[in-house]
């Protein structure tokens, strides 16, 4: 006959499959399960019955994802096949010393920027443009959302320190959780995000240069618990300034994606952003032409002219000595602005699934194309 101690051991084993959504580790590995107590009760029918009390210690008081963790624990208990279990979850917070030991252990595993170590699996794409106003951040947000919707563990850094916009595009109004000096990125639409805008507020100007600017990127990389994402996107500031150089130095394995619009005034400066690769160890993966046309009554109107993306692609291919493809041409679509400004990447439906129309297919092809090794 199944006894209480066996039930407790079995439940602990089942809880080892419950993953903390912020840290990406098992709640048992993280020491969040302080105790499990099973007490037999009067059975109904042939199946033995137990009240199971689980004492859970969260990493921080008022953890925003505590309900998610509690729901997963409940699910692991009630789905136990060999007995009827009634769960009782008691939630508290870790002691200061226990939390300090946990964070110290996590930091010791990482020690430094986790993305430039040998053998790292994360594909890193830095989204750049020669000038502002070409929709670079919109492309970044929708591309990140596409990767997440396709099932990839996706992270994004808003590296446009002066003109941060990813929090608004993802509808983020909260700050990252501070776990004893280690930050948990905010997750929205399946994407783990960090931005200086989460700390400064969208109405405050940031006037950083040189070392302080570089340090902001280092903190985003080293002081944030990213786990092991499949994809990391960086939304760079326009131009070829300090942040582009900092990214290249901190992430030499990053691949540059250049965003332009069709007109020569945009494509000419877009070439310059791609030529950063001549000065730093960063490969230019390809070009995305945004606002290529506007669909009106079945006719494609080339409001900003034509050929800019191809010009950038051809010039970079010739100068850099390897193929820099025109990866995608995106329409001038009011949805990209209107839906995006509402806090949902326009490439997603309201339920978070990838749109099945032409826009969704284009971003799917762009994402899948970027992940193909060359």
N, C-alpha and C positions, 0 to 999 in steps of 0.2 A: 504493500500500500504506500502511496506517495506521502512522504512526511514533510513537515514544515521546512526543515533544513534543506532538503532536496529542492523544494520549491524556491527557496531563497537563492540557492546556487544557480538554478535554471534561469531565474529572472535576472540575476546579475549578468549572466552570459547573454541574454537577450538584449539587455541595456547596453552591452558593449557595441551593439550595432547602431545605437542612437548617436547621431553626429551633432555636435554643437554647430549651429549654422554660421556662427561668426568665426570660430577658431578652426572649423573643419576637422576636429578631432572627436574621438569617442568620448562621451560624457564620463565613462568609467576611467579611461586613460587620463582625463583631466582632473580626476578626483572629485567629481561633482556628486557622486553617489556616496553619501556618508553612511547610510545604513539601509538594510532591507529587513523587514520583519513580517513573517507570514504566520497567521493564527488560524487554525482550523475552526470552521463553523459548521452548524448542522447541515449536512448534505441534502440536496434535493435530487432524488433519483440516484443513479449509479455513480455519477461523477462526484469526487470529493470537492469541497468548497473551502475557500480560504479568503480571509481579509488580508490584503497585502499593503503594508505601509512602506512607502519609499521616502527617505529623507534626502532631499536634493539641496545642494549648496551651489547657488549661482555665483558666477565670478564677480558680479557687481549687483548691488541692491537696485531693484527696479529695472532689471535687464529687459530691454524692449522685446526680446525674443523669448522671454520666459514661457509665454503661453504656447509657443511652438514646441519648445522642449517638453513641457508638461503634456501636451497632446501626444507627442511621440512616445513618451513613457507610458501613458495610459494605453495607447495602442499596442505596445509591446506586451503589456500585462494581460489585457483582456483577450488577446489573440492566442494566449497559451493554450495548447491543445489538450493537455492531459488532466486539467482540473478547471473548475469554475473559480476564477479569481476576481475579487472586487478590489480595485485599486484605491488607495488613499495617498495622495501626494502632499507632502509637507515641504514647503519651500522656505529656504533661508539664504543667507549670503555667506561666502567664505570668510574666515577670519583674515585679518590683515596679514598675518604671518604666512598663512597657507596661500593666499593670493600672491604674496611677494615671491614665494618659492616657485609657484606655477609660472609666473611671468619671467622669473630669472631662468627657469628651465627652457622656456620657449625662446627667449632671447639668445641663450647659449647655443641653441640649435642653429639659429640664423646668424648671429654675430654681426653681420654686415649686410649690405645690399644683396638680397638673395637672387637677383636676376642676372648677375654676371659671373656666376660660378660655373666651372666646367660641368657639362652634362645637363644643364638646366633645360627643362622641356618646354618652358614657356616661349611662345612666339610673340615677339614684341614689334608692334607697328607704331611708328611715330607719324602722326598726321600733320602735314605742314602745308603752308601756303606762302606765296611771296608777298601778299597784301591781305588786308582785312576785307570783309564784305563778300567773300566768295563762297561762304557757306561751309567753311572748314569744320566748325564745331558741330554743325548739323550733320555733316557726313560722319564725324567721329561718333556722335551719339547714336545715330541710326546703325552704324556698322557694329558698334559694341552691342547694341540691343539685338542685332541679327545674330551675332555669335552666340549670345546667351540663349536666344530662342531656338537655335539649332542644337542646344545641349552642351555647349562648351562652357567650362568654368572661366568666366570672363571678368577682367578687372580693367578699370580705366582711371587714368590720372589726368586731371585738368591742369596741364602744365602751362596754360596761358594765365600767368600770374596776374597780369594787368587787366585782362578782359575775360575773366572766368565766366563760363556760361553753362557748364555741364549740370550744376545743381538745378538750375531752372529747367533745362531741357528734360531732366529726369524727374522733376517734381519733388526734389529733395529740400526739406525745410528743417532738418535736424542736424545736429553735430555728431561727429563720430564718438563712439563710446571710448572713454579714456580708461584703459585697464592698467592702472599702476604705471603710467608712463608709456604704455604701448597702445596705439590707437587701433580700433576696429573700423574698417571702412564701412560706409553706409551702403546698404544694398537696395537698389531700386530697379525694377523690371529685370531682375536676374543678374544685374551688373554690380560688382563691388566698386564703389566710387570713393575718390578723395579729391578735394578741391580746397584751395585757400578760401574760396567763397563760403565754405561751410563754417569758417571761423570768423572771417572779417565782416561778413554781411555784404550783400550785393550793392550797397549804397556807399561803400567806402573805397577810396582809391588806394592802390598799393604802389608804393614808389620804392622798389627794390632794384638794386643793380649789383653786378659783380659777385663777390663772395656770398653775400646774403641770399642772392637769388639762387646761386648754385646750392647753397645749404638747404633751401626750401625743397629742392628736388631730392636731395639726399635723404631728408627727413621723410618725404613721401615714400621713398623706396625702403628705407631701413627701419623707420619707427612705426610703420603700419604693418599689421599682421595680414598678409595677403594669402597665406596658405600656398598652394601650388597651382596657380591658374594655368589653364591651357593657353590663354591669350591675354596679353596686356596691351592696351592702347593708350597712347599719350596724345592729348590734344595740345599741340604746340602753339605758342604765340606766333602771329604772322611775322614773316621776314626771316632774317638770318642772324638774329642777335644772340645774347648771352645764353638763353635757355636752350636753343638748338645746339650750341656747342656743349653745354652742360649735359644734355641728353646723350650726345655722342660719346662724351668722356665716361659717363656713368654706365651707359648701356651700349657698348660697342657692337653687341649682337642685334641691335635694333635695326629694323628695315623701314626706310622712309617712304611714305606715300604722299605724293604732291597733289594738292587740290587746286584747280584753276577754273576759270570760266572761259567761254569761247573767245572773247575779244582780245586783240593783241596787247592792250594795256595791262591785262591781267596775266596773260600767258608769258609775256616777256619777263615780268618779275618772278613768275612761278619758276622759270628756268633757274634763276639765281638761288632760290631756296633748294632746288635739287643739287646745285653745284657745291653745296656745303659738303657733299660726299667726297669732293676732291681734297678737302682739308682734314677730314676726320674719317675714322674707320666705320663708316655707315653705308650700307648698300641702299640704293634707291630701287624700291621694288616696282613702282609703277606710278601712273598718273590717273587721277579721277577728274573728269570734266563735269562740273556742276552747272545747272541752269542752261543746259544745252539747247533746249527748245521749250516752247509752251504749247500745249495741246488746246486748240480752239476749234470746236465743231469738226473734229476729225482731221484738222490740218495742223501740221507742226510749224509753228512760227519761230524762227531763229532770231529772237529779240536782241540777243547780244552778239550776233554774228555767228560764225562757224569756224571750226578748225583749230581752236586754241589748244585743246587737249592733245591733238595730234602733233601740233607744232612743238609743244613741250616734250612730248614723248620722243619725237625725232631728234630734237636738239640734244637732249640728255643722252640718248643712245649714242649719238655721234661723239659727244664730248667725253663721256665716261667710258666708252669702249665696250659696253655690254648692253643687252636688250633691256630697255625701259619701256614696258608696254603701256598702252592706253587701256587701263583696267575696266573702266566703266564710263558711261555717259548718262548723267542723271537729268531728268526734266526739271524745269521750273514749275514746281508743284506747290500750290498754296497750302496743301496739307502739311508739307514739311515745316512750314512756319506756324500755321494755326494750331495744328495738333501738338507740335513740338513745344510751343509756348504755353500750352495747357499742362505740360508736365508729363507727357507720354511721347516717346519717340514715335514719329509718324509711321515708321515701318511696321509697327505692331498694332494688332487689333486691341480692343478694350480688355480682352482676357489675357493679353500678353503674348498671344501666338503671332507668328510671322504672317503678314498679309500674303494672300495668294495671288494678288494682282501683279501687274507689270513692275510696280515699284518693289514689291516684296521679292519678286524673282530676280530683279537686278541686284538687290543687296545680297540675296542668297548667293548668286553667282560670284559677286565681288568677294564675299567672305570665304567661300570655298576655294576660289582662285588664289587668294592670298595664302591660304594654308597649304596649298600644293607646293611641295619642295621643287626648287628649280635646279 
